[in-house]
Amino acid sequence: DIQMTQSPSTLSASVGDRVTVTCRANQSISSWLAWYQQIPGKPPKLLIFKASNLESGVPSRFSGSGSGTEFTLTISSLQPDDFATYYCQQYSPYSRRTFGQGTKVEIK
Amino acid sequence: EVQLLESGGGLVQPGGSLRLSCAASGFTFSSYTMSWVRQAPGKGLEWVSGLGGSGGNIHYADSVKGRFAISRDNSKNTLYLQMNSLRVEDTADYYCARDRYCSGGSCFMDYWGQGTVVAVSS
């Protein structure tokens, strides 16, 4: 299975900060990457698919980039609702889908 | 509005069995691949199993292969997960999810249920 590694594991930030989360794959996955947000006690919510496509209804402060083995999720100006855990997930063809271990964004 | 509602979780002893259900509404159920994803307490997400809209194209994670069986009843808009030979490490929240797009059998998920809790303990 393709291994996904996120960094950092925890990130402390303030409202208004620009935040970047990195996700690396141990082999090329082209742009077959999704990002999810999970608030405690809630199911994951799709934010971005195919590395950079914003899901309908997701605020434009969220953006994704990258291809191959390195990807980033950026929040341009952190809002109170954004304190959550973020997961990347690869869905490369003919591979079993796998998630990163998660990045918790907490209040500084 | 797309809705996914899981049920069937509970407390079971190691070696026991449970059957989870996921009732879907708000979309043409038979047109979508569906998946189960689990999350152990305080841990990350782990994809468990998925199957195609017609009930074929079934895949499992290695951790559950041979013990779990996924199925669906499109006449009832319901997805199932039969879990046998349960282990303590199967303790988790189990989420049902709709697969939006699949490439070569691998997919991302656009709607998730609220989850059902499975606790395996003696």
HADDOCK unambig.tbl for C-alpha pairs under 7 A between the chains (distance, minus, plus):
assign (segid A and resid 34 and name CA) (segid B and resid 108 and name CA) 6.64 0.50 0.50
assign (segid A and resid 42 and name CA) (segid B and resid 114 and name CA) 6.60 0.50 0.50
assign (segid A and resid 43 and name CA) (segid B and resid 112 and name CA) 6.29 0.50 0.50
assign (segid A and resid 43 and name CA) (segid B and resid 113 and name CA) 6.74 0.50 0.50
assign (segid A and resid 43 and name CA) (segid B and resid 114 and name CA) 5.63 0.50 0.50
assign (segid A and resid 44 and name CA) (segid B and resid 112 and name CA) 6.89 0.50 0.50
assign (segid A and resid 46 and name CA) (segid B and resid 110 and name CA) 5.65 0.50 0.50
assign (segid A and resid 91 and name CA) (segid B and resid 106 and name CA) 4.85 0.50 0.50
assign (segid A and resid 91 and name CA) (segid B and resid 107 and name CA) 5.22 0.50 0.50
assign (segid A and resid 91 and name CA) (segid B and resid 108 and name CA) 6.31 0.50 0.50
assign (segid A and resid 92 and name CA) (segid B and resid 103 and name CA) 6.99 0.50 0.50
assign (segid A and resid 92 and name CA) (segid B and resid 106 and name CA) 6.15 0.50 0.50
assign (segid A and resid 93 and name CA) (segid B and resid 103 and name CA) 4.94 0.50 0.50
assign (segid A and resid 93 and name CA) (segid B and resid 104 and name CA) 4.13 0.50 0.50
assign (segid A and resid 93 and name CA) (segid B and resid 105 and name CA) 6.28 0.50 0.50
assign (segid A and resid 93 and name CA) (segid B and resid 106 and name CA) 5.48 0.50 0.50
assign (segid A and resid 94 and name CA) (segid B and resid 104 and name CA) 4.76 0.50 0.50
assign (segid A and resid 94 and name CA) (segid B and resid 105 and name CA) 5.79 0.50 0.50
assign (segid A and resid 94 and name CA) (segid B and resid 106 and name CA) 6.22 0.50 0.50
assign (segid A and resid 95 and name CA) (segid B and resid 106 and name CA) 6.16 0.50 0.50
assign (segid A and resid 96 and name CA) (segid B and resid 106 and name CA) 6.09 0.50 0.50
assign (segid A and resid 97 and name CA) (segid B and resid 47 and name CA) 6.86 0.50 0.50
assign (segid A and resid 97 and name CA) (segid B and resid 106 and name CA) 5.87 0.50 0.50
assign (segid A and resid 97 and name CA) (segid B and resid 107 and name CA) 6.94 0.50 0.50
assign (segid A and resid 98 and name CA) (segid B and resid 47 and name CA) 6.71 0.50 0.50
assign (segid A and resid 99 and name CA) (segid B and resid 45 and name CA) 6.42 0.50 0.50
assign (segid A and resid 99 and name CA) (segid B and resid 46 and name CA) 6.76 0.50 0.50
assign (segid A and resid 101 and name CA) (segid B and resid 44 and name CA) 5.49 0.50 0.50
assign (segid A and resid 102 and name CA) (segid B and resid 44 and name CA) 6.29 0.50 0.50
